Each structure stands twice: as C-alpha cells, then as structure tokens.
Amino acid sequence: MTDLLLILLGSAGIWGIGLALAQFLLPESPSASQSKSNLAELLGLGLVMGFGSTALFYLLWAMTGLRFTSGLAYTWLSLGLVLGVGTLFVRYRDSKRRGAALESASAAELDFRHLCLGLLIFLAATTVIQTLVTPQRFWDERAIFGLKSIVIFQESTIQNESLLNPDFVQYHPKYPLLIPLNQAHFYLLMGKVNDRWSKIMFPLLYVGMVLTFLGVLLRSTIKPVRAWLFALMLATVPAMVPWEYGFLSGQADGPVACFHTVALLYLWSFLCAMNRLNSESSVLVRLPIIAGLAAGMTIFTKDEGIAFFLVDLIALFIVSILCFRKRLLSIASSIFQFALTTVIVVAPWFFHRNQLPSTTEMAYFSRMQITTLAEGFSALLWAIQHLFQCMFLEAWKWGLQWWVLMLSLCAFPAKAIKPHQLFLLLNLLGALAALIIAGMIAPTPVQEHIGGSSLRFLMQISGGALLFIAGQWMSEAD
C-alpha cells in the first residue's frame, strides 16, 4: 500500500512539473470560453511534458557527474506537487477573475459531452488497471528498457560499465533513455525495483495524449461536440488499447505514439493559425516550440523519432512553398524555432550517445545508397501489400481509422488541400514511405523487418490519421 501511495504521489509530482511547463508554454486565450475548454489541453499537455522533462532532468543530472539518490527523487516530487498546485490555483483564480462564459450548447449536446467524458474516464481507469496487473513481460520492455532502469537505479548513474556491455544490454546500448529514466525515478521513490508499479507512466501518457487531442480540438472548432467525439475515437483505437503491445505494455511504441501525436497536434494547430491572417503572434511563436519539445521527446524515446522529425520538416517545407509563398519569411522563422527546439532537447542525449559502443544498429543513413535501394527493390511490392492488408483488410482488429481517413478524404477533397490538412496527408505518406524505404535498405529480410514492426509503426501514426479525420469533419473556429 505504501508503494502505491508513492507511485501516485510520484505521478502527481511529474504531472505538476508538466503542468507548470504547459501553463508557461500554452498561448493565452483572449476569451473565457476558450480558457475553460483549454483545461483539457493543460491537463493533457502537463502529463506529456511531465514525463519528458523528468527524463531530461535526470539525464542532465547524470551528465554533470552527480549521482541519483532517493533524496533527489523526493525533491523532484515535492517541487512538482508545489508547482502543480500553484499552477492550478493561478489558473482557477484567473478564470474566476475573467468570469465564466455562458454555454450556448443545448441540453442534448451537454448530455453527449457528459457521456463522452464518462467513457473517457472509464477507458482511462481500465487502462491503468490493466497495465498495472501485469509486470514487464515482453522482450523489449524487459531486455531493452526494464534492464537499463534497474541498472540506473542500482548504480545511481547512467555512467556504468554494465550499460556499455553489448551482451548485458542485449545489443541495445544506444537505445534512448526516456523510459528507463522515468522508471528509475519511481524505483528511487520506492527504494526498490517493482516493474509492475513503474508501468504507471504508460497509461498516463495515453491519458495525456487523449486530453491534449481533445483540448487542441476544442480550441480549434466552433462545435465542441465533435471535438469530444473525435477524442473518443482516438481513445478507442484498438491498436493502442486494448492491444497488449500498445499502451498496456512497457514498450516504447505507446509513448512514441503519444509524443508524435502531440507534435503533430501543435504543428497542425500552428498551420491553422497561419491560415488565419488575424492570428496572434504569441500563438505563432509558442505552438512550434511545443511541437519541437514533443518531437525531441519522441526521439529521446525511440530512434523512429528521428524519421518522424525529418518527415515533419519536409512536410512543413512543402506546405510552406505551396500555401505560404507570400509569407515565407514568417513561416520559415517558425519552422526554424520548431527544429531548433527539437535539437536543443535531444542534444544532451546525442552527446552522451556518442560515448556508447556501436553494436548491431541498422545504420540506415549509411545504407542510404542507390545500390542498396536497387537490391531491396524486390521487397517493395511485398511491403506495400503487407501494409495495405494491415491497414484495410484487418481493420476489424487494429481499427477503422484508415478506412475513415479515405472516406473523409473523398467526402471533402477541397478541405484536404488546406495547409493544415495537406501537412497531415504529406506527413502520413512520408512516414509510410520511410517505413518502406527502411525495409528496403535494412540488412534483415523485409518480411522480418517490416512484418515484425509494421503494426507498432501504424499505431504510432494513428493519432495523425485521427487528427486528419477530425480536421475534415470539424467546423473551424475563427
């Protein structure tokens, strides 16, 4: 019972750190109604930023040569509780001072929102319970992430010979450390290893992703009911929950889906703001920075984040050329802010990573050659057929999001070429192309490489698909 209390307090502390950061980053809303609806965004982004900032704090602490202690973990917990309570108090005080906005929704709409809220709470509670009833049991969560978190806790540092031994770390010494550092934080609080309780971060990131998705949509539409509906659709994608390799496990694919979806949310919101000539300058500055933080956290979670970041940049560049030629300087500045923020977040990790030994890494960039692509061309048809089958022919098992995406594209083709929607389409196509190319140049057979990772990869980009669907069917706010 004491361990459970410490886990809850530790999670609250992480959330509090994230709430303070989210409150600082989120653009101010001029109206009380937007402020009220944005509470979901604050709570969700707080969870996401909390786990990301906790891992970055521990990384920087270790890189200075200092050791991890229980006192450090309790200090972080206490700081988070103080900041979280203070942030919520200030927000409540500001909302009271501005006055509550009158709701214009009908009784039926309010009932629907309450129904969606009840379902989201039920999904969140059941996801937390399902995650905590099982310890780490899959290969990746134990051999790649769980093992490192135990060593970090026991040795009180990331500078340890065991983490350099290829045999001991299962030939994955260069895997990012966001997950192990957060798990080690919980172990430091409990004073022991408990790989069941440390899995609390995964369902909480699921909750953070859904709440942030809801909050951004509420801020972006004049019909809140639809925002609630699409948030519920995201929360019920089977590939995320209840698939056992999704947010119910201690693997990195769920957190990657969370951080990548949040990055897309704020880039999408930024392009929506750019499309409105009366957008506030603070919005155009802060949204790319939030997206950059989330993109950096994606990279710090798993190497796939590098590909996502590059695809984001390419999609932004294409949309800028096609849609914002008269404002290239303004949007180029924002894209630079996004890229620079991402680089700043991941720079400490890559500095530390350069000191780690190379083992069986795929080395995709060095294999990106014409001859390698030509040799892998025979795998192209198989990869496309395999992805098509997973996305469309097995929709009953993994989710209807890809069918609904195609339906939404056909229903409103004019909306699909708006800057924010076009960005998502290019992003999804770029991500799929990156997966296929990776399969073509990988030293392992494509059936093994893509066949074993395609479902998890598709889960990671499902948030982007749901966001495109939402953008097609929502009425945009002025």
Residue pairs with C-beta under 8 A, 6 or more apart in sequence:
3 190
3 194
3 197
4 197
6 186
6 189
6 190
7 186
7 189
7 190
7 197
7 198
7 200
9 77
9 81
9 189
10 73
10 77
10 185
10 186
10 189
11 200
11 201
11 204
12 77
12 80
12 81
12 84
13 76
13 77
13 78
13 79
13 80
13 81
13 84
14 47
14 50
14 51
14 54
14 80
14 182
14 185
15 46
15 47
15 50
15 80
15 84
15 204
16 46
16 50
16 79
16 80
16 81
16 82
16 83
16 84
16 85
16 87
17 49
17 50
17 53
17 54
17 76
17 79
17 80
17 83
17 84
18 45
18 46
18 47
18 48
18 49
18 50
18 51
18 52
18 53
19 42
19 43
19 46
19 50
19 83
19 84
19 87
19 88
20 83
20 84
20 86
20 87
21 46
21 49
21 50
21 53
22 41
22 42
22 45
22 46
22 49
23 42
23 46
23 87
23 90
23 91
25 45
25 49
25 286
25 289
25 290
25 293
26 38
26 41
26 42
26 45
26 286
26 290
27 280
27 282
27 283
27 286
27 287
28 282
29 35
29 38
29 219
30 280
31 101
32 95
32 98
32 99
32 100
32 101
33 101
34 219
35 94
35 95
35 98
36 95
36 100
36 101
37 215
37 218
37 219
37 224
38 215
38 218
38 219
39 91
39 215
40 211
40 212
40 214
40 215
40 218
41 211
41 212
41 214
41 215
41 216
41 218
41 219
42 91
42 215
43 208
43 211
43 215
44 207
44 208
44 209
44 210
44 211
44 212
44 213
44 214
44 215
45 208
45 211
45 212
45 215
45 262
45 290
46 84
46 87
46 208
47 204
47 205
47 207
47 208
47 211
48 205
48 208
48 209
48 212
48 258
48 259
48 262
48 294
48 297
49 293
50 80
51 178
51 182
51 201
51 204
51 205
51 208
51 255
51 297
52 178
52 259
52 293
52 294
52 296
52 297
52 300
52 345
54 76
54 181
54 182
54 185
55 177
55 178
55 179
55 181
55 182
55 297
55 300
56 300
56 345
56 348
57 76
58 68
58 181
58 184
58 185
59 158
59 177
59 181
59 348
59 349
59 352
60 348
61 68
61 72
62 68
62 157
62 158
62 159
63 158
63 348
63 351
63 352
65 159
67 156
67 157
68 152
68 153
68 156
68 157
68 184
68 188
69 156
69 188
70 188
70 189
70 191
72 188
73 185
73 188
73 189
74 189
76 185
77 189
103 110
105 113
105 224
105 225
109 224
109 225
112 225
112 228
113 224
113 225
113 228
116 228
116 229
116 231
116 232
117 228
119 232
119 235
120 210
120 214
120 231
120 232
120 235
123 235
123 236
123 241
124 203
124 206
124 207
124 210
127 203
127 206
127 207
127 241
127 242
127 247
127 248
128 200
128 203
128 204
130 203
130 242
130 248
131 199
131 200
131 202
131 203
131 247
131 248
131 249
132 196
132 197
132 199
132 200
132 203
133 196
134 196
134 199
134 248
135 195
135 196
135 199
136 142
136 146
136 195
136 196
136 199
136 250
137 249
138 245
138 249
138 250
138 251
140 251
140 252
141 249
141 250
141 251
142 195
142 250
143 170
143 172
144 169
144 170
144 172
144 175
144 252
145 175
145 179
145 180
145 183
145 250
145 251
145 252
146 180
146 183
146 195
146 250
147 168
147 169
147 170
148 163
148 169
148 175
148 177
148 180
149 179
149 180
149 181
149 183
149 184
149 187
149 198
150 187
150 193
151 160
151 162
151 163
152 158
152 160
152 163
152 177
152 180
152 181
152 184
153 183
153 184
153 187
153 188
153 193
154 193
155 162
158 177
158 181
158 352
162 168
162 169
163 169
163 173
163 356
164 173
164 356
164 357
165 173
166 173
166 357
166 359
171 359
171 360
172 359
173 356
173 357
173 359
174 353
174 356
174 358
174 359
174 361
175 302
175 303
176 252
176 299
176 300
176 301
176 302
176 303
176 305
176 349
177 300
177 349
178 255
178 297
178 300
178 301
179 201
179 250
179 252
179 255
179 301
182 198
182 201
183 195
183 198
183 201
183 250
186 194
186 197
186 198
186 200
186 201
187 193
187 194
187 198
190 197
195 250
198 250
199 250
201 255
202 247
202 248
202 249
202 250
202 254
202 255
203 247
203 248
205 247
205 254
205 255
205 258
206 235
206 240
206 241
206 247
206 254
206 258
208 258
208 262
209 234
209 257
209 258
209 261
209 262
209 463
210 231
210 234
210 235
211 231
212 261
212 262
212 265
213 230
213 231
213 234
213 261
213 265
213 463
213 466
213 467
214 227
214 228
214 231
216 265
216 266
216 268
216 269
217 226
217 227
217 230
217 231
217 470
217 474
218 224
218 227
219 269
219 477
220 227
220 269
220 272
220 474
220 476
220 477
221 227
221 474
221 475
221 476
221 477
222 475
222 476
222 477
222 478
223 474
223 475
226 470
226 473
226 474
226 475
227 470
227 474
230 466
230 469
230 470
230 473
230 474
233 401
233 466
233 469
234 240
234 462
234 463
234 466
235 241
237 399
237 401
237 459
237 462
237 466
238 397
238 398
238 399
239 246
239 398
239 399
239 455
239 458
239 459
239 462
240 246
240 247
240 254
240 257
240 459
240 462
241 247
241 248
242 248
243 398
243 459
245 251
245 253
245 455
245 456
245 459
246 253
246 254
246 257
246 459
247 254
247 257
248 254
251 456
252 301
252 302
253 302
253 456
253 459
253 460
254 459
255 301
255 302
256 298
256 301
256 302
256 304
256 305
256 460
257 459
257 460
257 461
257 462
257 463
258 463
259 294
259 295
259 297
259 298
259 301
259 305
260 294
260 295
260 298
260 305
260 308
260 460
260 461
260 463
260 464
261 463
261 464
261 467
262 290
262 291
262 294
263 291
263 292
263 294
263 295
263 298
263 308
263 312
264 291
264 312
264 424
264 427
264 463
264 464
264 467
265 291
265 463
265 467
266 287
266 288
266 290
266 291
266 294
267 287
267 288
267 291
267 312
267 316
267 338
267 423
268 420
268 423
268 424
268 467
268 471
269 287
269 420
270 283
270 284
270 287
270 288
270 291
270 334
271 319
271 419
271 420
271 423
272 419
272 420
272 476
273 279
273 280
273 283
273 284
273 287
274 284
274 324
274 327
274 330
274 331
274 334
274 419
275 323
275 418
275 419
275 420
276 478
284 330
284 334
285 334
285 337
288 334
288 335
288 337
288 338
288 341
289 337
289 338
289 341
291 312
291 338
291 341
292 337
292 338
292 339
292 340
292 341
292 342
292 344
292 345
293 341
293 342
293 345
295 305
295 308
295 309
295 312
295 338
295 341
295 342
295 345
296 341
296 342
296 343
296 344
296 345
296 346
297 305
297 345
298 304
298 305
298 308
298 309
299 305
299 306
299 309
299 342
299 345
299 346
299 349
300 345
300 346
300 349
304 457
304 460
307 431
307 434
307 438
308 431
308 460
309 342
310 434
311 427
311 430
311 431
311 434
312 338
312 427
313 335
313 338
313 339
314 426
314 430
315 423
315 426
315 427
315 430
316 331
316 335
316 338
316 423
317 335
318 426
319 419
319 422
319 423
319 426
320 328
320 331
320 332
320 335
321 328
322 419
322 422
323 419
323 422
324 330
324 331
324 419
362 438
362 442
362 443
364 438
364 441
364 442
367 441
367 442
367 443
368 437
368 441
369 441
372 440
372 441
373 437
373 440
373 441
376 439
376 440
376 441
376 442
376 446
377 440
379 439
379 440
379 445
379 446
380 436
380 440
382 446
382 447
383 435
383 436
383 439
383 440
383 446
383 450
384 436
386 450
386 451
386 454
387 432
387 435
387 436
387 450
387 454
387 458
390 398
390 454
390 455
390 458
391 398
391 402
391 458
392 402
392 403
395 402
395 403
398 455
398 458
398 459
399 462
401 462
401 465
401 466
401 469
402 465
404 469
405 428
405 465
405 468
405 469
408 468
408 469
408 472
408 473
409 416
409 425
409 472
411 472
412 472
412 473
415 421
415 471
415 472
416 422
416 425
416 472
418 471
420 471
421 468
421 471
421 472
424 464
424 467
424 468
424 471
425 468
427 464
428 461
428 464
428 465
428 468
431 457
431 461
431 464
432 461
435 450
435 453
435 454
435 457
436 450
438 449
438 450
439 446
439 449
439 450
440 446
442 449
